[in-house]
Structure formats: structure tokens, C-alpha cells
């Protein structure tokens, strides 16, 4: 796949559509699984900087802030697997 001809406006719509199209719960599971994999595998300071940059790009928050926010989530908000 050639990466230089990506229509990023369409890419973001595709990502949101896939997430919203009856996949909210499976999306959560996929993100949880993916984040665990990434954080278990990539541990160097350079890797952490890249992870932070990606999270900042997609959410506006770095990993440390997102972890702090996650600590405020009640167990009632977590869907049973």
C-alpha cells in the first residue's frame, strides 16, 4: 500500500464509522488489547515518547494523563467481558 496518497479526511471518517457502527464494545476490547500489547512490548524512553505523540494526536492527552483520567472511571462504567 502506498502511504503518500492517503486522504486523511476520509481515513478519519472511516475510523469513526467503524468504531460507531455497532462496535463500541468490541472497539473497547480491541483498544484495551492493543494498548496492553503496545505498552508491554515498547518500554524504552524513545518508545514512550512515540506512544505519547500518538495518543496526543488521537486524544489530545498523553499516556500519563489518560492513566490519571482512567483512575476516575467507576467500575460501573466498565462493561463485563
Beta strands, then each sheet from edge to edge (+ up, - down):
end
